[in-house]
Amino acid sequence: MLITRTHLQIKTILIFLMIVILGPVSRAQYNLSLNSDAGHEWRVKREAETGSDIMKVQQDAQQQQGWVKAKVPGTVYAAYVEQGLEKDPNFGDNIWNADRAKFDQRFWYITSFRVPSSFSREKTWLIFNGVNRNAEVYLNGRKLGEVNNFMHKQKFDVSALITKNGENQLAVLIDIPKKPMANYASPTYVSSAGWDWMPYIPGLNSGITDKVFLTNTGDLTIEDPWIQTKLPTNARADLEVSFDVRNATGNQQQAIVKGLINPGNITFSQKVTVEPDIVTSVKLDKEQIAALAIHNPKLWWPNGYGNPNLYTCKLSLQTDAGVADETTVTFGIKRYSYDTRDSVLHIYINDKPLFIKGGNWGMSEYMLRCQGKEYDTKVRLHKEMNFNMIRNWIGSTTDEEFYEACDRYGIMVWDDFWLNSNPNLPRDASEFNSAVIEKIKRLRNHPSVAVWCGDNEGWPEAPLNNWIRENIRVYDGDARYYQANSHADNLSGSGPWANKDPKYYFTKYPTGLGGNDGWGFRTELGTAVFTNVESFKKFIPKEHWWPRNSMWDKHYFGPWAFNADADFYVKTIETKYGKPHSIEEFCRKAQLVNIETNKAMYEGWQDHIWDDASGIMTWMSNASLPSLIWQTYDYYYDLTGAFWGIKKACEPLHIQWNPVTNEIRGINTTGRDADDLTAEAEVYNLNGVKVGKYSLSGRGDIPSNSAATFFRLPFRQENLDLARGKDVYSSSSSHGQPRLVADGKADTRWASEPSDNQWIYVDLEKQETIRGVKLNWEQAYARTFKVQVSDNAKDWTDVTKALAGKPGEQDVMFSDEQKARYVRIACLTRATSWGFSLWSMEVLGGNVTDKELTAVHFLKLKLKDQKGNLISDNFYWRASSGNDFTALNSLPKVNLKVSQTEKRSDNRCYLRATISNPSSSPAIAFAVRVQAVKAGTGEQILPAIVSDGYFSLLKGESKDITVEFDAALLGNDRPLLKVEPFNNTK
């Protein structure tokens, strides 16, 4: 026994030395992709239309007539669409008229393959990474087993079944998710049955929705590799490398684990013993291998806080027969931490606090047609918007490439499981739980995953909530936070999902459904976002372009997406910018609404950064389908006004204007303090002439993760008290007369009878412009109250939601100016056993205008460093009275100068241009849109990464622009920049 063991050790060492000398074996020679992009042809057909002997069908080409070419990964319905057998679902109302019954049934997938001659190891495995929703798998006429859902990674040992020197026939019978869907069918793509942003997908996105491949290994295989990173300090990382080794033989096996970590060229090896027919867990740390303590590691940071540095760990398993298996894990060295101080979730990384700026993905693409490199484009556009997080809503994006792109670009992932607020369990709770475990194992190495979330706007039903929590503890080492409900428990709710006046987002507090009051951490906040006209015409039939009609609703601009409030969106365009008379004019003016609303959403939250506000994610940032709502870039990658408003607002170092207080503030969402900065503000009239008295500047510091006020602009320096001396009426009085609240004295008060639901209102004698109220409550204050307005003292309109009162002075500024004669405080619930009592009630407003300002004027902000270098600039348009911006329509045309150069490198085309508005120009160049187009046809070049858009240029001002895109998009044409200011689009 001693001689045998020594002989084995020597042999093992020799093999190890050979591998070290000769280098690792190429993993590619032991893998065969069976996906369509690797050249494998798949076909699909309804089970009801095929013969009973599927093997016979596969062996007889004649019987395969009528089978439809399919893509894997992909879905059945998408295959029929791509082959032209179904009308384009993107266009018009085609998908609404599709025959659901035709696809809501079982389908066969078939293909054939040859085993590569390089497959020389003992074991060959057929692996499915997942299907939707269930599959029976047959190889060469023999049933191998089943794949149960899109998270079920099934590994079949086909070593004894494959034909090594001929064709192998693979057949997969796919079954659709069973209705009802949420949450019974989970895990699945829940929204496939239709949502307020997505139509019903025929077949419910059933198909082979993830990768299929063959792999060749020895008798030992590596499973579930996991690299845990622990940071005692940011100057040292302790790694723990763990994985399972499966022994497919009946004998004890010995092997050497060899690892290589880069950057750093860190090598390690360890001998392991694996018992027969079981899975052995291997854990290696710095106590066993000193090299796993890495000094001065390159940390992974989210976008805006540092570089998203990545490491790789190559693992190989070597026996005396050679290399049995190998794998490479990509990981990032980081440490997440969290707190819920003041009932607000805060996220930290590497001990740095983070302000979360992000967006929700409903799906990557509504028919699962987003694949491979396209994820790079989608995620990069989020980086370009200065986002640092994407919420994977209800876990609807399942592709590995999504997470890989997020790792590369420093975009954290708020990752949901597959539950939506319904008080029911999945049909098979154990299967669901297994999918949760598989998801955690599959994704835990990705540094981008920051939060696991159990349920969308609800709590997982028992026992799932505790199961999920325990799964995270065991299989993720509690390395990420578990948030059970997406809009409660230390969050500030979700919504609203309709556009609001910009002042709304700065006014205490923007309403949320569920959760706590305040800005806090908001996982969903959105607005309808209409496309640019070029995209609109791609999916709406010409006869339905104008005026608005029911076809728009089929793309969710109407009752189907009631939360987006399309009617109010249209009203906003018409009242602010004037009623459009064509679809072209409507789309142009819509972009102005998109810019100001979406910019204000983020700036409103940033105005309260880390003082209540800790994060905001828009609903939605990705366009899953051709839609007229809830997007930043659209389905065709055209960049809307929302994209540009958000990109500006989310700059890491940013200057902004609070339209309620008129404060100019600097925002720092980086990991470093910014010291000795200068803020500048200038105001220009409609003719482009500067109004000198509004030219202000200030100096100061902006600490990391904070907002700093530089100065306040003197717009409307005071709000008049319109209530002083006016008649006041109340529902009851137990102390003092109602008029005492408006007598201007600090020692007189009114109090109601001691019961809830009392009121007090003031008659302003005529309709006035009202911006808010200033209340001074006695100790008997209102626990909750509303502010209401009326023109007849009978029909009252709520200006605010129910607000929480407090003893002493309380300012309530409206999100939008109101015009009314009567202002009422509706006292809902008491804080004491006494009645409601007020010392004073001021109504703030009046038409305070400045004759030096035109009806519409412009605010230009700049933030500069110590050397005078521009760090951030910002541009707003403002009205002297309310929100009437119609004077913008009278801006004269301007003749912009554009100089352009072109460069090509690595199959990419780069355009660089300087766009100038001459000093002699008759006006400011307002909302300049920049597009890359083909010079010969005028067709847009999409997708493209553009450095700036919908910007404005003062007289004599220039801006440098870069545009980047795949050179293949040009074909034989050449690129041209199309530069178009709002002035010139009449």
N, C-alpha and C positions, 0 to 999 in steps of 0.2 A: 504494500500500500504506500509506503514511504517513497519507494522508487518511482511508482506511477505518478504520485502527486508531484514529485520534483520534476519528472519528465514533462508533466502538463504545464507546470509553472514556467519551465524553460521555453517550451513551445509557445506559450502565450506571450512571453516577453519578446521572443523573436518576431512573432506576428505583429506585436505592437510597434517594435522598432521598424519593421518594414513599412508599416502604414505611416509612421512619422517621417521616414525617409522619402517614401514615394508620394506622400500627400494623400488627401482624402479621395475616396472613390466618388466619381460623379454620380450625384443622386438622380440626375435626369435619365440615366440608362436603366434605372430600376423603377421608372414611373411611366405610365401611359395615360394621358388624358383622353377621355372619351367624350369630351365636350365638342360642341359644334365648331368653336373657334380653333380647335386643333385639327379640323378637317374631317371629323367623324359625322357621317350622315345619319340622321334620325328621321323616322317617319311616324305619323300618328293617325289613328282612325278610331271611330266609335266602336266600343266593344260590341254593340248590337249589330254592327254592319260587318263584322269579321267572322271568319269561320271559327268553329270550336277548337280546331287544332292550330294554335298559333305557330307552332314549330313548322308545320307544313307550309303556312303562309310565308314564313321567313325563307324557306328553302326554295320557293317557287316564285320567281320574279313576276310571272304573269299574274299571280294572285295579289301582288303588291300594287297593281294599278288602282288608282283611286285613293291610295294613301297619300297623306299630305306631308310635305317636307316640314320638319320642325327644328327649332333651336333648343339646345340644352346647354346651360340652364335656360328655362323659359316656360311659357304656359301654352296650353292647348289653344285657347282663343287667339293669342298673339300669333301662333303659327298660321292659323287660317287667315288672319288679317294680313300677314306679311306675304302670303301667297296670292293675295288678291281675291280670296274666296269670301271675304266679308268686307263691307264698306268701311272706309277709313273711320275708325271710331273717334279720331280727333276732330273731325269736320262736322259742322252743323249739329244735327240731333241724331246722327247715325247710331251711336251706341245706345241711345234711348229706344231706338226702333229695332235693335238686334233681337234675334230669336233666342231667348235665354234657354229654353228647353233643349235646343240643339246642342248646347254645351254643358248643361247641368246634368251630366251623366258620366259614366266611366269611359275612359279611352285607353287604348293600347299605344305604347311607344315601342318601336323596334329599331335595332341597329345590329351591326356585326363588326367584329374586330379580329385582328390577328395579334397573337402574343409576340412581342419583340424577342429576337434571338438573344438579346442581352439579359433576359430574365433567367439567370443561372442559379439563383438562390433557391432554398428549399420551399418557400411559401409564396404563393401568389394570392393577393387579396383584391376583391372587388369592393370598392368603397362608394357609398352614397352619402353626401353631406346633408341631404335633406330633400323632402318632397312636400308638395301641398296637394291633398291633405294626407292620403294614405296610398301605399303602393305595395303590390305583390311583384316580386322579382323572380324571373325565370332565366336560367342560363342553359343553353343547349337542351331545352325541353324539360328541365328539372327545376322545380320551385326551390329557391334558396331561402326565402323568408319574406319578411315585410319591412317596410320603412314607414314609420307612423306619423311623422310631421316634419316641418322644416328645420327643426332642431335635433332630429333624431339622426345621428351619424351612425350608419350601419355598415359594419365591416364583415364581409362574407369571405370565408376561406374557400377559394375555388381551385386550389392546387390540384385536386384529383379530378376536377370536372372540365377543365379547359382542354381544348385541342391545341397542341403546341405547334403543329405544322399545317394548320388550316383555319378556315373561318369559324369563329364562335358566334353563336346567335344569342343576343340579349334581348329580352322582352320585359316590359314593365307595364303593369296594369294599374292605372291611376284612378283613384276615386276622389270625388270632390268633397269639400267640407259639408257637413250636414247642417241643415237649418233647424232652428234659428241659430244665428252665428254667435253674437256676444251674449254671454261669455262661454256658451255651451260648446262651441266648436274650437275654442282656444286649446293649444296654440295654433293660430292661423292668421292670415291677413284680414283682420276683423272688418276693416272698412270696405272690403271687396263687395259686400252686400249693399253698399250705398251709404252715403253720409251727407252731411250738409255741405260738403265740398267735393264729393266724388260720386259718380254714377255707379249703378250696379254693373259689375263686370261679369258677362256671361261665363259660366264655368267657375266663377268665384276664384279666379287666378289659380286654378288647379293645373298641375304639371310637375315636371322634374325641375324644381326651382333652384337647385344648387348643383354643385359640381359632381361629376361621376368620373372615377378613374381607377386604373389598376396600379397596384404597387407590388414590388417583389422584394421579399425580405428573407432573412434567415429564420431560424426557429424562435429567436428572441426578437421582440419588437418593443419600440419605445412608444408610450402612450401618455397623453396629457402632460407634456412638459410645462413647468411653471417656474418662472424666475421671480422671486420675491425680493424687493429692494427695501432695505431698512437704512435710515439715515440718522445715526446718532448725532451727527452734525452734517452740515452741507459740505464739509470738507472730507467726509468719509462715508462710503456706502458699503454695507455688509449685505452680500447676496446670499440667498438660499436657493439652490438649484434642486428641484425635485421633479420626479417623473415616475411613472409606473413601467415596469418591464413585464411583458407577458411571455410566458414560457409555453409554447405550443407542443412540447414533447412530454413524454412520460418520465423523463430523467432530469435529475438535478443538473443545472448548467452553471458554468462560471464564465464571467465576461469582464472585460475592462471597459469602463465608461471613460471616454476621452472628450474633453471640452476645449473649445477655443472661443474666447470672448474678445470682441473688437468693438470700438477702438481700444488699443492697449496691448493687443497680442498676448492676452492672458491665457495661459494653458493650464489644464489640470487633468488628472486621471485618477480613477478609483476602481478597485476590484470589487465586483459584486457577485454574490451567489444567489441563484434563482431556483426555487423549488419547482418540482414538476407540476404542470397543468394548473398553475395559479398565477396571479398577478402580484408581483413584489414591488412595494413602494421604496424608492430610493430618495434620500435627502442628503444633500451635501451643503455644508456651510463653512464658515471661516475656521471653526474649531477643528474640522477635518482637513480643510484645504486653505492654507493661509492666503492664497492668491485671490480668494473670494472676498477679501476685504480690499476695496478699491479706494485709493487715496486720490483726492482732488478729482472726483468724478465729474463728467459732463452731464449736468442735470437736464431733465426734460422740463421745459417751461411752456405754459400756454401762450398763445399769440398775444403779443403786447407786453409780456413780462420777461421774455428772454427767448433763447433758441430752443426749439423742440428736439434736443439731441437724442439720438437713438443708438442703441447697442444691439449687437447680434451675439447669440450664443449657439455655436455649432456643436451638436452632440452626436457622437457615434458610439455604437455598441459593438464591441469586437470580441469574438470568440475564437477558439483555435481553428474554426472553419473559415475565418475571415470576418469582414464587416457584416454584421447581421442586420443592422438598421442604422439610419442616421436621419437627423432632422435639424432644422435651424429655427430658432426662436428670436424674434425681434422684440425688444423691450426698451423701456425708458427708466432711468433711475430717478425716482421721485417719491414724495410722501405727501399724501392728502391728509388733511385734518379738517375738523368741522366744529362749529359750536352753534347754539341756538339762543344766544344772548338776546334778551328782550323779545323773545318769541319770534326771532327772525333767523333763518338759516344763513350762516356765513361759511364760506368755503375758503380753505387755505391750501397752498401748495408749497412744499419746502419751507414752511413757516412764514410764507408771505400771504397776506390777505388778498383775495381776488374779488374784483367787482365783475359780476357775470354779465356779459353782453352776448345774446345769442338768438337763435330762432328754432322753431319747430319744423320737423319734417313729418308730413303726414305719411308719405311713402317716397321712396326714391323716384319711382315712376309708377303710374297707376296700373299698368299692365306688366310690371316687373321687367321692362325692357332696358333698364339702366344696367350696364355691365362694365366691368373692367375699368379702363382708363376714364370713362365718363365720370366716375366718382371723383377723380382728381380734379376735373373741371368744376364740378358742383361744390366740392369742399374748398377749393381755392377761391372761388367767388365769395365764400363766407369769410375767408381770411382777408380778402380784399375789402370787405365791409368792416374790417376791424373787429369781427366777432371773435369770441373765445370759447363758445359752447354751441352745440347742436343738441336739441332734444329729439331722441328717436322715439317719436310718439307711438305708444302701444307696441313698441318693438317691431314696427312695420318694415324696417330696413334690416335685412339679415345677411347681407353680403360682406365677406371679409374685406373686400376692397374699400368699403366705406370706412371701416375702422383704420385700415392702413393709411388712407388719405388723411384722416383726422390726426393720426400719430405724426405724420410728416409735417402738417401745417399748424400743429399746436392748437387744435380745436378739441376741447373737452366734449365728452358725450354724457348727457343725462339720458340714461338708458332705461326705458320702460319694459315691463313684461307685457303680457297680452290680455289685459283685463280693462274693461271700460265700465265702471260705476254701476254695473247691473248687479243686483243682489242675488246672484246665482253662481254656482260652481260650474267649472267645465264638466263635460260628460264623464271624463275620466280624470279625476283629480290627481291620481298617481302618475299618469302619463304627463300631465301638465307639470307636476313637480320634477319629473325626470328631465323634462325640457328645460326647466329653470336651471337645474344642475349642469346640464350640458352647455347652456348658454354661458354660465359663469366660467366654466372650465375653458370654453372656446375663446373667451374674450379677456380673461383676467390678465394676460400678459400685455395687453394694449394700455399704454400709459394714458391714453386719451379718455378711457372710461373713468368718470369722476363720481357718478351717483347712480345707484340702482333704484328704480321706482316701481312699486308694486301695481298700482292701479291708476287709471286716468280718471280723476275727479271722483274717486271713491276709495273705499278700503277693501282689500282682498277679503273675501268671505273666509271664515274659519273652515278648515285649519290652514288655508293657504298663507295667510299673513305670517304666522309663526314659522311655517315651513320655509318660506322665502328668507325670512330673517336668519334662520338657522343655517340655511344653505350658504348664505353670504358669509356667515361666521366660519363655517367649516371649509368651504371651497374657495373663498377669497381672503381668508384670514382677517376678516373685518377691515380690509384695507380701504374700502369705500363705504360711504354713508348709505344707509337704507332709508328711503323716503316712501312710506306706505301709500300716501295719497298725494296726487300731483298738485293739489291746490289748497291743502289744509295742513295742519300740524306744522307750525312755524313758517308757513307760506302765506301770501296775501291774496290768495284766491286765483281765479282765472277770468280773463276778459276785462273789459268789454271787447267786442270784436268788430266794432263799427267806428268809423272816423269821428273824431271829436275836434273841437277848436283847439289849437295849440295850447292855450292857457289852461285847458282842462288838466293836462298832465302835470302842471305845476301847482294845481290847486288841491288843497287837503280835503279828501283823499280821492284819487281815481278809484272808481267803484270796481270791486272784484267779486266774482261769484264764489262763495265759500271762503275759508281762510280768515285771516286776521285783518283788521283795519290797517291802513298805512300803505306806503310804497313797498317796503319790505322786499321779499323775493317773489316776483311774479313770473310764473312759468308760461303763461299765455296772455298776450295783450296784442290786439291786432286791429286792422282796418281793411276795408275793401281796397284793392289796388288794381286799377284798370290798366290794361296794356298800352303800349305805344300802338299807333295805327297800323304799322306794318305787320305786327303779329296778329292783331285783330282780324285783318283781312285774310290771314292764312287759315283760320278755322271757322269764320262766320260767312255763310253764303252771301253773295253780293246783294241779293234782293232783301236781305235782312240787316244790311249795314245801318240804315238810318230811316226813321227815328228808332228809338228804343222799342224793343218788341220781345215777344216770348222766346225767341231764339237766344237772346242774351241770357235769359233765365236758365236755358239748358247748359249754359256755361257759368251758372251760379250767380248771375247778376240779377237777383230777384228773390221771389218767395222761397225757392229751394234753399237758399243760404240766408235765411231770415236774419241770422245774427250779424251779417255784414251790413244790413240796413242800406241796401242799394238806393232806396228812395231818398234817404238823407244825404247820401254821397252825391246824388244828382242835384239835390237842393243846394248843397254846399258849393258846387261848381257854379250853379246859376246865380246864387246870391253874391258870391265873392267875386266871380270873374266874368259874369254875364252869360246869358243863355246861349249855348252853342247852336249852330244851324247846320252842322254837318258832323259826320263821325270824325273827320280830321280835326276839326276845332274842338270837339268833345275830348278826344284823346290828348291833345296838347294841354288843355286846361286841366284835365285830370292829373297830369304829371305835377302840376303846381300844388294841387291838393295832396298828392302822394308825398311830395318833398316835405312840405311844412308839417304834415301830420306825423309822418314817421320820424322825422328829425326830432320833433317835440316829444314823442314818446320816450326816446332814449335820453334826451336832455333833461326832461322832467325827472326821471329817475336819478340821473347823475347829479342833479341839483341837490339831492338828499343823500349822496353817496356816503355809505357807512354810518350815516346818522339816520337810521331806519332803513334806507334803501341798500340792498346788497346784490340785486340782480334783476334782470328783465330779459325775457325771450319773446320775440314777436311770433304771432300766429299769422302766417307761416313765412318761412324764409325760402323754402324750396318750392318750385312749381311742379307738382306731380302730374299735371295734365293741362291742356289748353284752357285757361280759366281767366275770369275777369275779377277775381278777388284773391286776397290773402297770398301774397307773393312779394318777392323783392326783384329778382330777375324772373322772366317769364319762362314758359315751357320751351321756347326756342332760344333761350339765353339772351334775349334782349334785356337791357338794363333799364328798369323803370325809374321814375322819380323816387320811389321808395328806397331803391338801392342807394341812390346818391344822397338822400337825406340821412339814411342810417350810416353810410360810410363817413359822412362828415361828422355826425354826432358822436360816433364811437372812436374818433381819433384817440390814441393813447394819451397825448397831451392836447388839450382842447380848450378853446375859448367859446363861451356861449352867453346868450342873453335870456334872462328870465322875463317873459312878457307880462307877468303879474306884478312883480316888484321892480322891474327895470334894472335889476342888478346885472353887472357884467362879472362873470365868474370864470375862473380857470378850473379845469377838471383834470386830475391826474390819475389815470387808471394804469399806472406802471408800477414796478416794484422799487422805484427809486424816487427820492425827493427831487423836486425841481425848484431850484433857488434863484432868486434875483431875476425874476422875469418882469417884462413890461407888457401891459395890456393897453391897447389903443382902440378907440371907437370914433368913427366918423359917420355923419348922417348926410345923405345926398337927396336933393329933391328930384322930382321926376325928370327934370331937364338935365340932370347930371351935375348940377352945381352944389358944392358943399355948403352946408349950413354951419357956420363957424362956431356958434355957441354950444353945439353938441359935440365938438371935437375935444375929447377928454382922454387922459392917459393916467395910468397908475402902476406902481411897482409893488412886487410882493413875491412870496414863496408859495408853492403848492406842494405840501407834503404828499408822499405816496398814498394812494387810495383815499383821496379827499378832494373837496371843493374849496376854493378860496375866493372871497369877494374882493374885487379890485376897486370898484366904484359903482355908483348908481347914476343912470342917465336921468336928466331932468325932464323927462316926459311927464306931463300931468303931475306936477310937483305936489299937488294936494288933491284929494277927493273931497268935494263939498259935502257937508252934512245936509242932505235934502230934507230930513225929518224935523229939523229944529223949528219949534213953534207951530208945527202942523197939528191937525186934529188926529187923535189916536183913539181907537176903539178896542174893546176886549170882550172875551166871552164871559168874564166875571171879574169881580174885584173884592178882595178881603182886606186890603190895605192900600191906601192911596188911589188916586185916579189914574187911568191909563195915560193921560197927557203928561204925567210927571216924567215919563221915560224920554220925553222930547223937549224938556224945559231947559236943557243945558246945564243943570245943576248936578253936583256929585253927591248930594246928601238927601235927595228925594227919590222915592221908589214906588213901584207898583207891585202888587202881589195878587195872584188869582185865588179862587177858592181851592181848598185842599183836595183836588182830584186830578186825575190824568186827563189828557186830551182837552187842553185849554188853548186859547189863541189870543194874540194881540196884533193889531195892524195899524199902519199909519196911512193917512190920505195925503199924497203929495200934491194934490189939487190939480195937477195936469200930468200928462205922460212925460216921464223923464228917462234919461239914460242912467242905468243903475249898474254899479260894478261890484257891490257887496254890502255887507252890514257889519257894524261894530257893536257888539253887545257887552254889557257889564252886568254879570249875574251876581245877585246876592248869594248867601250861603244856601238858600233854597233854590238851587239851580235845576235846569232840565237835564235829566240823564240822557234823553234823546229829544231832538227837535228837528224841524225842517224849516227852510226859508221858502216862501211861496210869493208869487206875484199875480196881479190881476188888473184888468182895466175897468171892471164893473163891481168889484167887491163881492161877487157871487161865484164866479168861475175862477178857481185858483189853479195855478200851474206850479208844480214843484220845480224849484231852481236847484235844489240840492237833494241828495238822499238824506236819510235819517242820520243826523250827526250826533256825536257825543258832546254834551256840554261840560262846563267846568266852572267853578267859582272864579269871579274876577272877569277881566277883559278877555274877549274872544273875538278875533277877526274872522269873518267868513267872506272870502273873495270868490266871486263867481268865475267859472271857467269861461263864460262868454258874457258879454254885456247884455243886459236885459232892458227892454223898453216897456215901462208900465207906470200906472198911476198909484197903485196900492201895493204895499209890501207887508207881508204877514209872517210872524213867527208862530208856527204851529208847534206848540209844546206837547210832546207825545207822552213821555213818562217822567215822573218826578224822581229826584235823587233823595228827597227827604219826605217826611210825613206831612210837611207844610205844602202850600201851593207853590206855583212858579213865581219867582220874584226877580225883577230887573231894576237896576239903578238907572240904566240908560239904554237907548236903542238908537243908533245912528244909521242912516241910510246913505251910503257913499256913492257918489256919482256926479252927474251933471256933465255938460259938454265943455270940458276944459280943453281948448284947442290952441294951437300956436299958429298965428297968421304967417309966420315965416316958413311953415312947412306946407308943401303941396298935399293934395288929398291922399296920394300915395307917395311914400318916400322910402329910402333904402338905408339900412344900417350895415356898415362894414366894420368888422372886428379883426384885430391882429394881435397875436401873442408872439413876443420876441424874447430871445435869450440874452445873456449878458453882452454878447458881441453884436447884438442887433439883428441876428439871423431869424428869419421867420420860422416859427414852430407850427403855428396853426393860424388859419384865418376862417372867417365865417361871414355869411351874408344873409340878411333878412329883408323882407319887404313888409311895410307897416302902413296901416291906414290911420288917418287923423280921426275918422269917425267910424267906430265899429269895425266891421270886416269888409268894407266896400273897396275891392281892388280893381274895379272895372276900369279905372284910369290907365291901368297897364295896357289896355287894348289900344290906347292912343300913342304908345311909344313909337317914335319914327324909326324907319328902317336904318340899319347901320351897315357899313361896308367893312367887314372884318378882313384883316390880312392874315393869310395862312401860308407858312413856309413848311415844307414837308420833306423828310428824308426817309429812305427805306434801307433796311439791312436784313439779311437772312443768315441764320445760324442754327444748326442742329434741327433742320426741318421746321423751324419757326420763323415767322416774319415779324419784324419789329418796325413800326412806324414811329417816327419822332417828329413832332410839329410844334411850332410856336404860333399861337393864335393871338392877334393883337387888335385892340380897338383903338384906332388913331385918336390923337389928341383933338383933331378937328371933327371928330364924330359928333353927330347931332344929339346923341343920347348914350346912356349906359346900355351896353349889350346885355340884355336880360335873359337868363335861363338858356344858356348856349348849349345845344345838344350836339354831341360829337359822335359820328358813326363811321366805321370803316366799311366801305362799299367796293364792289367791283367796278372799275372805271368803265368797262364796256357796257355793262347791263344795269348798273345802279343797285344791284342786289346786295343786301346786307351780308357782311362776313361775320358769321356767328358759329360758335362762341368766340368772343374776343375779350381779352383783359384790357380794360381802358383805365387810365390813371385818374381821370376826372370827367365829369359830365354834368349838364344842367347847371353850370357855374355862370356867374355874371362878371362882366368886365367894365370897370370904370373907364372914363375917357383917358386915353394914354396908357392903359394897363394891358399887360400881356400875360399869357399863361403857357407854360410848356406842358405838352401832352405826350404820353406814350401809349401805343396800342400794340398788343401782342396777340398772335393767333397762329394756328397751324397753317403752314404755307400751302399744304395740299388743298385747302379750301379755295384757293385762288384758281385752280385749274390752269388754263392758259391766259387768264386775265391778269390785270395788274391792280394793285390796291389804290384807293383814293379816300381821303378824309372828307366826309360831308359835314360841314360846320353850319349850324342853323340856329340863330338866336330867336327867341319868342317874338322879338320885334318884327321879324321878316316873314312871319307865317300867316299873315292876314289873308 
